[in-house]
Amino acid sequence: MIDFYNEVLKEKENLLTDLKTLCQIPSVLDKSTAKGNQPFGAGCRQALDAMLAIGKRDGFVTDDVDGYAGSIDIGEGEDVFGILGHLDVVPVNKTGWNYPQFDATLDGDRLYGRGVADDKGPLLAAYYAAKIVNRMQFDRRYKMRVIFGCDEENGSSCVDYYFKHRPYPAMGFTPDADFPVVYGEKAISQYTLSGDFSQHDIIGIYGGKRFNVVPSVAEAYLKGDVKDYEASFKAFLAQYSLKGMIGKEGNVVKLLVNGRSAHGSMPQKGINAVVYLCHYLNSISKNALVDFVDRYFFEDTSGKALGIANEGRLGTTTVNLGVLNYKEGHAQIKLDIRYSDELTHKKLQETLMSHAKEVGFNEKHNDTDALYVDPNSELVTKLHASYVEYTNDHDHHPQVIGGGTYAKEMPNCVAFGAEFPGRDNHMHEDNETILLDELLKSTAIYAKALYDLIKK
């Protein structure tokens, strides 16, 4: 039996050097420098060039698809096995980090830096796994193609463009989720509701920045004096064990509620500051907007009140109210809704809008189909077996998630690692991290999986 972990150890220093090179590049979407063959800005272009250079250095055929994405072909075969990762990263906070944000700093047994876990580290782990497998002598069904995009964090337009100009591999995986294997991903619909509402005593409400993040802070501005609201607001905060503040700002009263952020695919893990604030406002004011939010979203992340709750083969419906802006009588709400494929996009739209139109909302929305690959397929079973061989973990099984990955961008593709069960690598947070041993172990798992899947 081949000891893939031992083979990985031989490449350890090279892997870490390449990871440092990639992580030192601030490959955050930058529209101000977007042009020509760098559609996502200078940083993403630089990261793409660096990854292509790694492939050329190692003697492989590379392909740059107009700066949207690139690929490296490794080995020979009648068909192609695809590995999809991404080079772009989310922005960093200027404060809160204990390590350089754009680097791969090894401190003890951990690496720190933006991208070490999402997704530069796992992408390089899969690339090195393919290199290791390619050195071995055996008959192959597939050559390996490592595909890397530059816009996964903002909608995956990169690989959408790539697959409009290049053929799909026969099968593949993306190292951008969790072990052991993710064979199903919920459908995702993102709705922007817009409407006009009489203001009365509410001047403005503001909270949230993104569809897929639970708002951790919300603010409201009201007519009147602090004494008009102070007692009831403090009682509200105490009732729900919330933190907040009330005070005068200019000629208006400002209310602030603190909640707890969470990913929009798991809104039940957060405390939605916008929804709680609207719950309070609905108790003191007659306003159709706050009544709508309170009625359909307060302590309900399953869509039950909206009539879209569903439990299917991909799990239960989740609803996240990610953004609310209300100013000068105009309101905009952004919703992130994730659901199993028994609920159709059309049925969701009809049901949601039957309630939203009652209070005057119009909508724009974007739908992403669900992903489902047979958990008994060759792809899923061999990936899972490779994971078990190098972890001896028989307690965790192939799963479905609410998140969306590159796996949805091509047929017969699943998400495979690189975060291990029970681990929190602080992706999208300060001090993003990955255990060095788990990075190396994931490389061995990928090598074993590739070997088993591409051989004749």
Summary of the structure (lengths in Angstrom):
residues: 456
radius of gyration: 24.0
end to end distance: 16.8
largest distance: 79.7
contacts: 1637
relative contact order: 0.18
helix: 34%
strand: 29%
